Amino acid sequence: MPSMCGGDAAFCQITLTSCFVDRARCVSVGMFTCQVAGEVRQLKAELKKKRSLLQMDELKCRKRVLRRMGYATAADVIELKGRVACEISR
């Protein structure tokens, strides 16, 4: 059963034991629930990857602005000017 549940056997066991209809229907519903749970897990992982890519693009843009304004060096090291600006903004 763990292979069908994507390694989440505890979730499948809870689903199977919480069903009080006939046994064949319980197993069918449990298997379907485990499959859906696996798909949800895969979709969440995919969403996480896409979100991190968007954040990387935003980070690049922010670094570019800091460099253009003279708050950071070309190696993305924050200058004294940038540190002072950070302290003032707090």
PETANOR-V509254 format. One record per pair of residues at least 4 apart in sequence whose ideal C-beta (glycine too) atoms are under 6 Angstrom apart, sorted by sequence separation. I is the first residue (numbers start at 1). J is the second residue. D is the distance in whole Angstrom. If there is no record, write none. Layout:
i=I j=J d=D
i=I j=J d=D
This chain:
i=5 j=9 d=6
i=14 j=18 d=6
i=21 j=25 d=5
i=72 j=76 d=6
i=73 j=77 d=5
i=78 j=82 d=4
i=2 j=7 d=6
i=66 j=71 d=4
i=67 j=72 d=5
i=78 j=83 d=6
i=66 j=72 d=4
i=72 j=78 d=5
i=2 j=9 d=4
i=5 j=12 d=4
i=19 j=26 d=4
i=1 j=9 d=6
i=71 j=79 d=6
i=16 j=26 d=6
i=19 j=29 d=6
i=71 j=81 d=6
i=72 j=82 d=6
i=1 j=12 d=6
i=70 j=81 d=6
i=71 j=82 d=3
i=63 j=76 d=6
i=16 j=30 d=4
i=15 j=30 d=5
i=12 j=30 d=6
i=15 j=33 d=5
i=12 j=34 d=5
i=5 j=34 d=4
i=4 j=34 d=5
i=6 j=38 d=4
i=6 j=41 d=6
